[in-house]
Amino acid sequence: MPGDHLYHVLRSYDPSDVSMQEFYAVWCEGIAAEEAVSVLGGDPATGVPDRFGEWGSGSDGSGEQAAGLLAGTLGGWIVLIGDHRCVADEVVAELSRGDRRALALAWDFHGESLLKYARSGELVTVLDVFDPGERSGADPDALDPYLEGLRFDLDEGEPAVEPAESFTSALVAIGRVVGRELDREWLDAPHTGYHVPAHE
């Protein structure tokens, strides 16, 4: 049973009370980082060396403010961590165009938390991290082979499923698709930070 280890790994970079209230990340396959950054509204020319520990966990801005976007490679995938804009349905679908795949985790501890999967420009699966029975998309059950043994539903299970376990389960499922979890080694490695301008 995966438990809640990945939640606490991310939380360890910022132990404050507001840490991990929100977390937004997208994984995209077979696309150059600069192209993915452009799709997400970032400016590829602003790229500077950065690390997750220096950049900070959780959301970094909103649509009304300039924001940061952290990008790094994970196997044959690009991982981008930013704000809610990087996990919008149309963005995740766009990142998967051209026979590619994309996954996204939109985590809001007090609001809507969703795991998304897109392929070839189409949103295939969207499921509620706290209630995986709530699903939509062209093939709502497409991620089922990657969910085996994972616990999400806060209203079921013994012992009870806590939000930290639901979050970890979502990251484990993504790691199974990608081939590697978002672990401390990746979080500590050098990546690239980009600027995302505010909406005009």
Backbone as CSV, one residue per row, in Angstrom:
resi,resn,N_x,N_y,N_z,CA_x,CA_y,CA_z,C_x,C_y,C_z
1,MET,0.844,-1.200,0.000,0.000,0.000,0.000,0.879,1.250,0.000
2,PRO,0.683,2.159,-0.974,1.571,3.318,-1.106,1.557,4.267,0.088
3,GLY,0.434,4.380,0.796,0.378,5.311,1.920,0.415,6.755,1.473
4,ASP,1.095,7.598,2.247,1.080,9.036,1.955,2.484,9.612,1.804
5,HIS,3.456,8.766,1.443,4.854,9.191,1.467,5.160,10.341,0.512
6,LEU,4.579,10.349,-0.696,4.917,11.401,-1.656,4.363,12.756,-1.229
7,TYR,3.232,12.750,-0.577,2.704,14.010,-0.029,3.708,14.603,0.956
8,HIS,4.243,13.771,1.826,5.153,14.269,2.854,6.533,14.618,2.281
9,VAL,6.942,13.945,1.219,8.182,14.337,0.544,8.055,15.759,0.015
10,LEU,6.978,16.052,-0.673,6.768,17.402,-1.204,6.600,18.416,-0.080
11,ARG,5.871,18.034,0.935,5.633,18.937,2.065,6.935,19.289,2.792
12,SER,7.908,18.395,2.749,9.152,18.624,3.481,9.947,19.812,2.942
13,TYR,9.655,20.227,1.706,10.360,21.374,1.142,9.808,22.696,1.667
14,ASP,8.644,22.640,2.257,8.034,23.831,2.853,7.080,23.355,3.945
15,PRO,7.540,23.273,5.184,6.720,22.717,6.267,5.694,23.698,6.836
16,SER,5.479,24.835,6.195,4.533,25.821,6.725,3.103,25.293,6.644
17,ASP,2.216,25.943,7.373,0.815,25.510,7.426,0.118,25.615,6.070
18,VAL,0.594,26.509,5.198,-0.071,26.695,3.898,0.527,25.794,2.822
19,SER,1.603,25.088,3.160,2.244,24.219,2.185,1.296,23.112,1.728
20,MET,1.313,22.840,0.427,0.557,21.752,-0.194,-0.958,21.942,-0.105
21,GLN,-1.398,23.166,0.121,-2.836,23.427,0.010,-3.254,23.329,-1.458
22,GLU,-2.332,23.715,-2.338,-2.566,23.608,-3.774,-1.301,23.078,-4.438
23,PHE,-1.483,22.283,-5.470,-0.349,21.767,-6.229,-0.841,21.450,-7.634
24,TYR,-0.146,21.978,-8.625,-0.560,21.791,-10.014,0.647,21.361,-10.842
25,ALA,0.544,20.221,-11.506,1.647,19.720,-12.312,1.104,18.961,-13.513
26,VAL,1.895,18.959,-14.589,1.520,18.240,-15.802,2.747,17.504,-16.325
27,TRP,2.526,16.281,-16.787,3.562,15.440,-17.376,3.217,15.283,-18.851
28,CYS,4.149,15.558,-19.756,3.856,15.425,-21.180,4.972,14.657,-21.878
29,GLU,4.575,13.827,-22.812,5.468,12.868,-23.463,5.829,13.346,-24.864
30,GLY,7.122,13.208,-25.208,7.537,13.430,-26.592,7.440,14.856,-27.075
31,ILE,7.654,15.820,-26.203,7.567,17.227,-26.585,8.761,17.959,-25.976
32,ALA,9.291,18.919,-26.697,10.405,19.709,-26.180,9.912,20.608,-25.052
33,ALA,10.763,20.820,-24.066,10.367,21.643,-22.914,9.922,23.026,-23.346
34,GLU,10.645,23.643,-24.289,10.306,24.993,-24.717,8.923,25.051,-25.365
35,GLU,8.584,24.012,-26.145,7.257,23.970,-26.763,6.179,23.815,-25.701
36,ALA,6.423,22.932,-24.730,5.452,22.734,-23.651,5.270,24.016,-22.852
37,VAL,6.357,24.710,-22.565,6.281,25.972,-21.821,5.439,26.988,-22.587
38,SER,5.603,27.050,-23.904,4.815,27.979,-24.718,3.328,27.645,-24.662
39,VAL,3.003,26.345,-24.737,1.599,25.929,-24.649,0.997,26.372,-23.321
40,LEU,1.804,26.343,-22.259,1.336,26.713,-20.926,1.362,28.219,-20.684
41,GLY,1.692,28.979,-21.710,1.665,30.435,-21.577,2.942,31.033,-21.051
42,GLY,3.982,30.207,-20.871,5.252,30.717,-20.385,6.114,31.247,-21.516
43,ASP,7.167,31.949,-21.162,8.096,32.518,-22.128,9.378,31.691,-22.115
44,PRO,9.635,30.893,-23.176,10.829,30.054,-23.187,12.135,30.834,-23.039
45,ALA,12.130,32.116,-23.439,13.347,32.934,-23.368,13.720,33.301,-21.933
46,THR,12.806,33.080,-20.973,13.068,33.472,-19.582,13.679,32.349,-18.764
47,GLY,13.963,31.227,-19.382,14.451,30.069,-18.647,15.753,30.314,-17.909
48,VAL,15.789,29.979,-16.639,16.991,30.103,-15.806,17.111,28.842,-14.964
49,PRO,18.336,28.452,-14.594,18.489,27.270,-13.736,17.709,27.430,-12.432
50,ASP,17.049,26.367,-12.024,16.223,26.426,-10.820,16.067,25.022,-10.261
51,ARG,15.657,24.940,-9.014,15.384,23.668,-8.352,14.075,23.771,-7.601
52,PHE,13.452,22.639,-7.379,12.167,22.646,-6.680,12.303,23.228,-5.277
53,GLY,13.355,22.857,-4.559,13.540,23.336,-3.199,13.694,24.843,-3.117
54,GLU,14.256,25.455,-4.149,14.424,26.901,-4.173,13.185,27.592,-4.731
55,TRP,12.470,26.847,-5.574,11.301,27.417,-6.231,10.094,27.408,-5.307
56,GLY,9.978,26.360,-4.507,8.888,26.281,-3.541,7.787,25.350,-3.983
57,SER,7.162,24.672,-3.052,6.108,23.715,-3.392,4.767,24.420,-3.516
58,GLY,3.863,23.756,-4.214,2.513,24.281,-4.334,2.371,25.299,-5.451
59,SER,1.241,25.960,-5.494,0.939,26.920,-6.532,1.837,28.141,-6.431
60,ASP,2.194,28.693,-7.578,3.054,29.871,-7.615,2.396,30.938,-8.485
61,GLY,1.325,31.513,-8.005,0.647,32.557,-8.761,-0.731,32.134,-9.208
62,SER,-1.445,33.042,-9.818,-2.769,32.762,-10.363,-2.881,33.441,-11.713
63,GLY,-4.006,33.254,-12.340,-4.191,33.832,-13.664,-4.093,35.345,-13.695
64,GLU,-4.312,35.977,-12.556,-4.274,37.436,-12.510,-2.898,37.961,-12.136
65,GLN,-1.959,37.064,-11.863,-0.617,37.463,-11.447,0.422,36.726,-12.279
66,ALA,1.593,37.338,-12.411,2.698,36.628,-13.035,3.021,35.409,-12.173
67,ALA,3.514,34.364,-12.797,3.746,33.122,-12.075,5.043,32.480,-12.530
68,GLY,5.477,31.494,-11.764,6.633,30.703,-12.136,6.213,29.350,-12.659
69,LEU,7.059,28.753,-13.480,6.805,27.438,-14.034,8.125,26.678,-13.974
70,LEU,8.153,25.579,-13.246,9.360,24.766,-13.125,9.246,23.590,-14.080
71,ALA,10.286,23.388,-14.913,10.244,22.326,-15.916,11.494,21.473,-15.827
72,GLY,11.306,20.160,-15.943,12.432,19.238,-15.944,12.056,17.943,-16.629
73,THR,13.029,17.167,-17.032,12.766,15.908,-17.713,12.671,14.763,-16.712
74,LEU,11.863,13.781,-17.065,11.700,12.571,-16.256,11.549,11.422,-17.238
75,GLY,12.670,10.755,-17.550,12.637,9.767,-18.612,12.356,10.462,-19.937
76,GLY,11.402,9.947,-20.678,11.018,10.571,-21.941,9.916,11.595,-21.792
77,TRP,9.652,12.023,-20.573,8.572,12.969,-20.296,9.143,14.290,-19.784
78,ILE,8.366,15.348,-19.967,8.654,16.651,-19.364,7.657,16.839,-18.217
79,VAL,8.146,17.261,-17.064,7.284,17.583,-15.924,7.299,19.092,-15.741
80,LEU,6.118,19.679,-15.628,5.990,21.114,-15.407,5.115,21.353,-14.189
81,ILE,5.621,22.126,-13.261,4.897,22.450,-12.029,4.637,23.943,-12.020
82,GLY,3.378,24.327,-11.877,3.039,25.740,-11.924,1.782,26.045,-11.156
83,ASP,0.878,26.824,-11.778,-0.386,27.141,-11.132,-1.528,26.482,-11.894
84,HIS,-2.750,26.866,-11.575,-3.921,26.172,-12.138,-3.998,26.236,-13.649
85,ARG,-3.336,27.215,-14.259,-3.393,27.337,-15.716,-2.749,26.145,-16.426
86,CYS,-1.761,25.518,-15.802,-1.033,24.446,-16.493,-1.810,23.134,-16.514
87,VAL,-2.926,23.053,-15.797,-3.703,21.811,-15.764,-5.112,21.994,-16.326
88,ALA,-5.353,23.117,-16.998,-6.660,23.338,-17.628,-6.905,22.260,-18.685
89,ASP,-8.154,21.855,-18.845,-8.495,20.781,-19.782,-7.908,21.017,-21.166
90,GLU,-8.097,22.226,-21.695,-7.653,22.506,-23.062,-6.129,22.482,-23.177
91,VAL,-5.433,22.841,-22.104,-3.969,22.817,-22.108,-3.459,21.377,-22.096
92,VAL,-4.029,20.549,-21.235,-3.613,19.150,-21.163,-3.875,18.453,-22.495
93,ALA,-5.021,18.720,-23.105,-5.337,18.126,-24.408,-4.349,18.600,-25.471
94,GLU,-4.038,19.889,-25.479,-3.110,20.434,-26.468,-1.723,19.821,-26.335
95,LEU,-1.269,19.604,-25.109,0.049,19.004,-24.890,0.135,17.578,-25.428
96,SER,-1.023,16.925,-25.602,-1.029,15.534,-26.065,-1.223,15.404,-27.570
97,ARG,-1.304,16.506,-28.276,-1.528,16.418,-29.727,-0.374,15.704,-30.405
98,GLY,-0.673,15.125,-31.590,0.375,14.457,-32.355,0.755,13.102,-31.801
99,ASP,-0.225,12.329,-31.391,-0.004,10.968,-30.873,0.866,10.959,-29.621
100,ARG,0.723,12.010,-28.788,1.435,12.061,-27.518,0.451,11.800,-26.382
101,ARG,1.009,11.636,-25.173,0.197,11.496,-23.973,0.559,12.609,-22.995
102,ALA,-0.408,12.976,-22.172,-0.179,13.968,-21.114,-1.025,13.584,-19.913
103,LEU,-0.475,13.829,-18.731,-1.191,13.601,-17.477,-1.080,14.861,-16.641
104,ALA,-2.081,15.113,-15.832,-2.049,16.306,-14.984,-2.667,15.997,-13.633
105,LEU,-2.147,16.666,-12.618,-2.721,16.588,-11.280,-3.055,17.992,-10.823
106,ALA,-4.334,18.229,-10.630,-4.813,19.502,-10.093,-5.247,19.237,-8.660
107,TRP,-4.442,19.685,-7.702,-4.671,19.382,-6.295,-5.074,20.647,-5.560
108,ASP,-6.268,20.645,-5.026,-6.739,21.739,-4.178,-7.306,21.095,-2.919
109,PHE,-6.569,21.234,-1.829,-6.920,20.549,-0.588,-8.341,20.876,-0.137
110,HIS,-8.790,22.094,-0.424,-10.119,22.526,0.026,-11.115,22.663,-1.124
111,GLY,-10.723,22.214,-2.296,-11.612,22.371,-3.445,-11.582,21.155,-4.341
112,GLU,-11.619,21.393,-5.643,-11.664,20.314,-6.626,-10.255,19.785,-6.896
113,SER,-10.063,18.478,-6.758,-8.784,17.842,-7.023,-8.992,16.758,-8.068
114,LEU,-8.272,16.871,-9.197,-8.533,16.005,-10.335,-7.260,15.418,-10.911
115,LEU,-7.366,14.172,-11.370,-6.324,13.503,-12.130,-6.818,13.433,-13.573
116,LYS,-5.980,13.933,-14.515,-6.396,14.018,-15.917,-5.418,13.255,-16.804
117,TYR,-5.980,12.645,-17.843,-5.170,11.905,-18.812,-5.667,12.249,-20.208
118,ALA,-4.733,12.678,-21.066,-5.081,13.031,-22.444,-4.180,12.269,-23.410
119,ARG,-4.730,11.989,-24.589,-3.967,11.284,-25.621,-4.410,11.786,-26.987
120,SER,-3.435,12.109,-27.829,-3.700,12.521,-29.211,-4.686,13.682,-29.288
121,GLY,-4.528,14.643,-28.401,-5.346,15.852,-28.446,-6.716,15.721,-27.823
122,GLU,-6.997,14.601,-27.160,-8.319,14.367,-26.575,-8.190,14.061,-25.086
123,LEU,-9.067,14.651,-24.301,-9.103,14.359,-22.868,-9.773,12.995,-22.696
124,VAL,-8.980,12.004,-22.294,-9.453,10.624,-22.236,-10.133,10.329,-20.905
125,THR,-9.488,10.722,-19.804,-10.001,10.418,-18.478,-9.809,11.606,-17.544
126,VAL,-10.841,11.929,-16.797,-10.760,12.896,-15.699,-11.438,12.237,-14.508
127,LEU,-10.692,12.075,-13.413,-11.315,11.471,-12.234,-11.032,12.294,-10.994
128,ASP,-11.981,12.272,-10.096,-11.896,13.004,-8.834,-10.943,12.248,-7.903
129,VAL,-9.900,12.931,-7.446,-8.903,12.296,-6.593,-9.512,11.825,-5.271
130,PHE,-10.538,12.512,-4.785,-11.176,12.136,-3.528,-12.324,11.150,-3.718
131,ASP,-12.794,10.994,-4.956,-13.904,10.090,-5.244,-13.744,9.589,-6.675
132,PRO,-12.874,8.590,-6.893,-12.547,8.151,-8.254,-13.721,7.578,-9.027
133,GLY,-14.846,7.347,-8.355,-16.047,6.930,-9.075,-16.622,8.049,-9.917
134,GLU,-16.275,9.278,-9.581,-16.708,10.445,-10.357,-15.717,10.649,-11.493
135,ARG,-16.137,10.294,-12.711,-15.234,10.310,-13.863,-15.914,10.879,-15.094
136,SER,-15.076,11.328,-16.018,-15.578,11.779,-17.313,-14.471,11.581,-18.338
137,GLY,-14.748,11.965,-19.588,-13.774,11.831,-20.658,-14.191,10.790,-21.675
138,ALA,-13.413,10.691,-22.747,-13.735,9.768,-23.832,-13.678,8.316,-23.391
139,ASP,-12.794,8.004,-22.440,-12.674,6.639,-21.901,-12.411,6.766,-20.398
140,PRO,-13.456,6.931,-19.599,-13.283,7.211,-18.170,-12.491,6.155,-17.405
141,ASP,-12.427,4.933,-17.924,-11.748,3.852,-17.204,-10.347,3.561,-17.738
142,ALA,-9.814,4.417,-18.589,-8.532,4.134,-19.245,-7.371,3.998,-18.267
143,LEU,-7.446,4.653,-17.116,-6.358,4.595,-16.140,-6.484,3.438,-15.154
144,ASP,-7.558,2.681,-15.242,-7.801,1.624,-14.253,-6.621,0.664,-14.052
145,PRO,-5.905,0.253,-15.116,-4.770,-0.665,-14.890,-3.681,-0.062,-14.003
146,TYR,-3.639,1.261,-13.911,-2.602,1.938,-13.117,-3.077,2.287,-11.705
147,LEU,-4.340,2.004,-11.420,-4.915,2.368,-10.115,-4.965,1.199,-9.135
148,GLU,-4.558,0.035,-9.574,-4.677,-1.158,-8.734,-3.913,-0.987,-7.423
149,GLY,-4.607,-1.279,-6.322,-3.995,-1.210,-5.002,-3.910,0.185,-4.409
150,LEU,-4.370,1.185,-5.142,-4.312,2.571,-4.655,-5.633,2.957,-3.995
151,ARG,-5.557,3.816,-2.995,-6.767,4.241,-2.272,-6.937,5.746,-2.439
152,PHE,-8.158,6.132,-2.778,-8.486,7.529,-2.993,-9.664,7.996,-2.149
153,ASP,-10.725,7.232,-2.178,-12.028,7.679,-1.691,-12.007,7.977,-0.200
154,LEU,-12.264,9.234,0.158,-12.238,9.650,1.561,-13.387,9.058,2.364
155,ASP,-14.450,8.615,1.686,-15.642,8.122,2.382,-15.665,6.599,2.538
156,GLU,-14.615,5.940,2.052,-14.599,4.490,2.136,-13.244,4.015,2.648
157,GLY,-13.207,2.792,3.103,-11.935,2.180,3.478,-11.734,2.106,4.974
158,GLU,-10.981,1.116,5.375,-10.622,0.917,6.780,-9.188,0.417,6.828
159,PRO,-8.249,1.185,7.332,-8.459,2.493,7.965,-8.871,3.557,6.958
160,ALA,-9.342,4.663,7.481,-9.857,5.735,6.634,-8.770,6.273,5.709
161,VAL,-9.181,6.699,4.530,-8.271,7.324,3.575,-8.192,8.813,3.892
162,GLU,-6.974,9.289,4.118,-6.758,10.707,4.380,-6.381,11.416,3.076
163,PRO,-6.596,12.732,2.991,-6.237,13.460,1.762,-4.797,13.240,1.320
164,ALA,-3.858,13.155,2.264,-2.458,12.952,1.899,-2.264,11.637,1.152
165,GLU,-3.047,10.611,1.511,-2.951,9.333,0.804,-3.571,9.432,-0.579
166,SER,-4.686,10.159,-0.703,-5.296,10.357,-2.016,-4.321,11.044,-2.961
167,PHE,-3.632,12.076,-2.463,-2.648,12.805,-3.253,-1.514,11.869,-3.674
168,THR,-0.981,11.103,-2.718,0.094,10.164,-3.019,-0.360,9.124,-4.033
169,SER,-1.583,8.617,-3.889,-2.103,7.628,-4.827,-2.151,8.182,-6.244
170,ALA,-2.548,9.444,-6.385,-2.590,10.069,-7.708,-1.188,10.150,-8.302
171,LEU,-0.198,10.544,-7.501,1.176,10.623,-7.998,1.744,9.243,-8.320
172,VAL,1.390,8.237,-7.541,1.847,6.876,-7.823,1.259,6.396,-9.148
173,ALA,-0.028,6.668,-9.375,-0.665,6.276,-10.642,0.036,6.940,-11.820
174,ILE,0.329,8.216,-11.696,1.045,8.919,-12.765,2.425,8.303,-12.960
175,GLY,3.109,8.000,-11.861,4.420,7.379,-11.954,4.386,6.038,-12.658
176,ARG,3.317,5.296,-12.489,3.184,3.998,-13.166,3.054,4.188,-14.674
177,VAL,2.349,5.225,-15.101,2.219,5.507,-16.530,3.555,5.988,-17.090
178,VAL,4.186,6.916,-16.386,5.413,7.558,-16.850,6.616,6.623,-16.741
179,GLY,6.606,5.762,-15.717,7.720,4.867,-15.496,8.601,5.261,-14.329
180,ARG,8.283,6.388,-13.686,9.045,6.828,-12.514,8.226,7.835,-11.732
181,GLU,8.266,7.709,-10.412,7.541,8.647,-9.564,8.311,9.964,-9.434
182,LEU,7.596,10.987,-9.047,8.187,12.300,-8.771,8.835,12.213,-7.393
183,ASP,10.081,11.730,-7.352,10.736,11.423,-6.092,11.690,12.534,-5.652
184,ARG,12.322,12.338,-4.501,13.223,13.362,-3.967,14.423,13.588,-4.884
185,GLU,14.899,12.534,-5.530,16.037,12.697,-6.446,15.694,13.691,-7.551
186,TRP,14.474,13.567,-8.119,14.055,14.506,-9.157,13.860,15.904,-8.564
187,LEU,13.244,15.992,-7.422,12.974,17.291,-6.818,14.254,18.043,-6.469
188,ASP,15.308,17.312,-6.116,16.574,17.941,-5.756,17.462,18.240,-6.962
189,ALA,17.150,17.680,-8.107,17.987,17.847,-9.292,17.810,19.246,-9.895
190,PRO,18.801,19.721,-10.657,18.657,21.020,-11.325,17.648,20.948,-12.460
191,HIS,16.766,21.927,-12.518,15.772,22.036,-13.575,15.795,23.465,-14.116
192,THR,14.725,23.875,-14.769,14.667,25.214,-15.353,13.387,25.912,-14.921
193,GLY,13.491,27.149,-14.498,12.336,27.952,-14.137,12.014,28.949,-15.244
194,TYR,10.728,29.122,-15.528,10.279,30.032,-16.566,9.270,31.020,-15.993
195,HIS,9.126,32.152,-16.662,8.172,33.179,-16.265,6.888,33.013,-17.063
196,VAL,5.764,33.062,-16.371,4.447,33.034,-17.014,3.796,34.388,-16.729
197,PRO,3.605,35.217,-17.762,3.034,36.551,-17.516,1.582,36.464,-17.059
198,ALA,1.129,37.508,-16.394,-0.260,37.595,-15.972,-1.161,37.788,-17.165
199,HIS,-2.438,37.429,-17.003,-3.414,37.710,-18.040,-3.575,39.223,-18.169
200,GLU,-3.702,39.666,-19.397,-3.912,41.113,-19.594,-5.379,41.467,-19.386
